[in-house]
Amino acid sequence: MLDKTFNPADVEKRIAAEWEASGAFKAGNRPDAEPFSIVIPPPNVTGRLHIGHALNNTLQDILARFERMRGKDVLWQPGTDHAGIATQLIVERQLAERQTSRLQLGREKFLEEVWKWKAESGGAIVEQLHRLGASADWSRERFTMDEGLSKAVTKVFVELHKQGLIYKDKRLVNWDPRLQTAVSDLEVESIEIKGHLWHIKYPIEDSDQFITVATTRPETMLGDTAVAVHPDDERYRSLVGKMAVLPLTGRLIPIVADDYSDPEKGTGAVKITPGHDFNDFEVGKRHKLPLINLINKDGTLNNDVPAPYRGLSREAARKKIVADLEAMELLEKIEPITHAVPHDEKTKTVVLEPFLTEQWYLNVEPLAAKAIAAVEKGETKFVPENWGNVYFNWLRNIRPWCISRQLWWGHQIPVWYDADGKIYCAETEEEAKAQAGGAALTRDPDVLDTWFSSALWPFSTMGWPEDTIELKRFYPTSVLVTGFDIIFFWVARMMMMGIHFLGEVPFRTVMIHNRVLDEQGAKMSKTKGNVVDPITLIDEFGADALRFTVALAAGQSRDMRIGPTRVETNRNFATKLWNTSRFCEMNGCVTVPGFDPEGVRETINKWIVAETAQAVADVTAAIEALRFNEAAGAAYHFVYDIFCDWYVEITKPVFQSGSDAAKAETRATTAWARDQILKLLHPFMPFITEELWARTSETPRDTLLVVAAWPTIAAKAQDATAEMHWVIDLIKGIRSVRAEMNVPAGAKITMLLTAADATAKDRLTRNKDVILSLARLTSAETSDVIPKGSAQFVLGEAVVALPLGDVIDFAKERARLEKDLKKAEDEIARFDAKLSNEQFVSKAPEEVLTEQREKRAEAAALAARLREAVARLAE
């Protein structure tokens, strides 16, 4: 007997253990089946499950469970990423709390600390994915720093170096002075902050003239090697070719003509600091300017600046330089401004510095060309298609990838140097020594960008560079599900590496989902206090409710709104499913072995079989098209609106007064339909469906639901479907009139069907018991006339009349309805005035505009219903 209520906390852990023990998630169990494979975007080992993870992994799990039930050999490859910068930051903070540092420990002992942290705390997100119900093959869990993946990373580096695609170069990079490492252009976050624009006068050599430049970073002027003006700027044409005296240093720098200078911006004259600005670096190359690096790795000023500024932080140097310029009367003015300043993406607290340093680079241009061609030829398709344009745009404008990082946690670059600095690139130190003729070697201390190893994920996790069974069977993978924000970081790089090393794309389809917003449509942030914690939601409402919520929200090309209210609504849906299953149980609805749904004879049973078949077709087509919201919506509509709200209610009179044959058939059909529902909902709500699957059968099921066959039903039953839709529309119409006309809930009324054809009359006769019961009528007959004081509505060719003269005061009711209608129309007018006001529309946040439009739509719908109600009042 089912419990009165479903408590997710009581069953989720037990069911997860049953799945794991059964081996249901393991790939390779169906050698003759069609393979289906998907690789998890590996979450950072430092991470905790956030709502984006919940969305992404729920969508993947829906696909894995769906295809598993369809009989395919499913590999959902799980694992985690070593997250170089994030992990090193965490461990360094812990060391600081113990009054030590990585430099005091040394590299070897520091790495021991990191592995220790990983063993103790690194698996939290995996455990949280288990709580979500992720049906990955956990026996194959990988880590980007495990032995096999490290071997693949080394192999790829060495091969690309041999091919001349990896090389060392001295260039400007984005530098993190706290971690003292280069970071990728993609890992820079520009943050708007309040600052100043300082207008500084540079004296012209041998004259009393000045040229004024404007800068947001006065401290970098110590590294200036020119002043640039636009060649067409008449104000400065006579100064081009002359020398300016760099204040505070006395150094002479040329005034050059360059298109980079914008006459409309600032003073039209730009200070050029090739060593600390990416644009200035290019100007410097064009004019063969010297390049001065004036900052140490830790962000302090170095010994190439005048003595008073050496050793100062960038901020302290700025204050002193501004004060000294003011004292020399070279500071013309200071403007307050708001401008974008590059920060580190991880903590958003460190201002990054363009910094000249030697790094390892990968020339990705030839790899990018193949990755572009593969999508152009349709070997990989993007869903939605428009994300392909983002992919193309980045790859067509790609620059060399700086792949080295000055960290200790990560894949150490497989390069060694002899005493003369000669490079030896090899997979092992022994091979490098052999290349060097046995000479003593020193290994390059740098590690690879985390995204380098992530780029190999689809094939390294399957055992490459070995020629494994998994690679032959599951590569290329079937689909990748990921967010739009890592198309550059990850998707494009996996495409490049997969094609280059395996000759095939890593996945056939890339499904890109949008952002998760809060319930009001605002971006989640800790400062706003609107971050939704999925584990909190699971604790409160259960994993199934959260999963179904994100599936319903996951429309293609649109952001999703998710929060406690929506999850609670879908917890209520789970409760409805549980209660309906209890109703089935209490009415003796037991699965009948060998039951043939196409052999049923009762109209309501023919109808529910046909509706089930349609629901299966709709859900199947939507999942195949990766339209998860449509799939979840179709399942919800069938389960809630059709099965629970109508079929179950319509069966009640049958169970009470139907013939023995009708009762037996209806019990068997109800149990069969319930079983199909459990299968349909399983990819979305695996825990409650698995529990009901086990507990709603008198004898043990042949299999767990997780590996039960996906339903395939061909029944149509058009006549039965048309008849039941007519009955439902009739009952809905009567209920609507009762509600709109304020008919007391307990009042029994009569119904007359007028202008009805033979088909409608027969339907009324056959289904009279159901209609009387569900519409709360004393009688339902056909008639040729409509009595005065009747509310009316049209049903097909017929008119339904409800004589209400003895139940309500028509004049009073009309006055009430017209008053409510006027109020609704006034509301609509107010919303229209707001939404047609250009000033309001241009200034209001998008979530406010969305809310106003939604409220306007609600008011319009109410007004339409009220107009219908007024029209129904017959004279």
Sequence and secondary structure as in RCSB ss.txt:
>XXXX:A:sequence
MLDKTFNPADVEKRIAAEWEASGAFKAGNRPDAEPFSIVIPPPNVTGRLHIGHALNNTLQDILARFERMRGKDVL
WQPGTDHAGIATQLIVERQLAERQTSRLQLGREKFLEEVWKWKAESGGAIVEQLHRLGASADWSRERFTMDEGLS
KAVTKVFVELHKQGLIYKDKRLVNWDPRLQTAVSDLEVESIEIKGHLWHIKYPIEDSDQFITVATTRPETMLGDT
AVAVHPDDERYRSLVGKMAVLPLTGRLIPIVADDYSDPEKGTGAVKITPGHDFNDFEVGKRHKLPLINLINKDGT
LNNDVPAPYRGLSREAARKKIVADLEAMELLEKIEPITHAVPHDEKTKTVVLEPFLTEQWYLNVEPLAAKAIAAV
EKGETKFVPENWGNVYFNWLRNIRPWCISRQLWWGHQIPVWYDADGKIYCAETEEEAKAQAGGAALTRDPDVLDT
WFSSALWPFSTMGWPEDTIELKRFYPTSVLVTGFDIIFFWVARMMMMGIHFLGEVPFRTVMIHNRVLDEQGAKMS
KTKGNVVDPITLIDEFGADALRFTVALAAGQSRDMRIGPTRVETNRNFATKLWNTSRFCEMNGCVTVPGFDPEGV
RETINKWIVAETAQAVADVTAAIEALRFNEAAGAAYHFVYDIFCDWYVEITKPVFQSGSDAAKAETRATTAWARD
QILKLLHPFMPFITEELWARTSETPRDTLLVVAAWPTIAAKAQDATAEMHWVIDLIKGIRSVRAEMNVPAGAKIT
MLLTAADATAKDRLTRNKDVILSLARLTSAETSDVIPKGSAQFVLGEAVVALPLGDVIDFAKERARLEKDLKKAE
DEIARFDAKLSNEQFVSKAPEEVLTEQREKRAEAAALAARLREAVARLAE
>XXXX:A:secstr
   SS  HHHHHHHHHHHHHHHTTT TTS TTS EEEEE    BTT    HHHHHHHHHHHHHHHHHHHTT EEE
EE EEB  HHHHHHHHHHHHHHTT  HHHH HHHHHHHHHHHHHHHTTHHHHHHHHHT    GGG EETTSHHHH
HHHHHHHHHHHHTT EEEEEEEEEEETTTTEEE GGGEEEEEEEEEEEEEEEEBTTSS EEEEEES GGGGGG  
EEEE TT TTTGGGTT EEE TTT  EEEEEE TTS TTSTTSEEEE TTS HHHHHHHHHHT      B TTSB
B TTS GGGTT BHHHHHHHHHHHHHHTT EEEEEEEEEEEEEETTTS SB EEEEEEEEEE  HHHHHHHHHHH
HTTSSEEESTTHHHHHHHHHHT   EE EES SSS B  EEE TT  EEE SSHHHHHHHTTT   EE   EE H
HHHHTTHHHHTTTTTS  HHHHHH SEEEEEEEGGGIIIIIHHHHHHHHHHHSS SEEEEEEE  EE TTS B  
TTTT    HHHHHHHH HHHHHHHHHHH  TTS EE  HHHHHHHHHHHHHHHHHHHHHHHTT    TT  GGG 
 SHHHHHHHHHHHHHHHHHHHHHHTT HHHHHHHHHIIIIIIIIIIIHHHHHHHHHHS HHHHHHHHHHHHHHHH
HHHHHHTTTSHHHHHHHHHHT SS  SS GGGS         HHHHHHHHHHHHHHHHHHHHHHHTT  TT  EE
EEEES  HHHHHHHHHTHHHHHHHHTEEEEEEESS  TTEEEEEETTEEEEEE TTTS HHHHHHHHHHHHHHHH
HHHHHHHHHHT HHHHHHS HHHHHHHHHHHHHHHHHHHHHHHHHHHB  
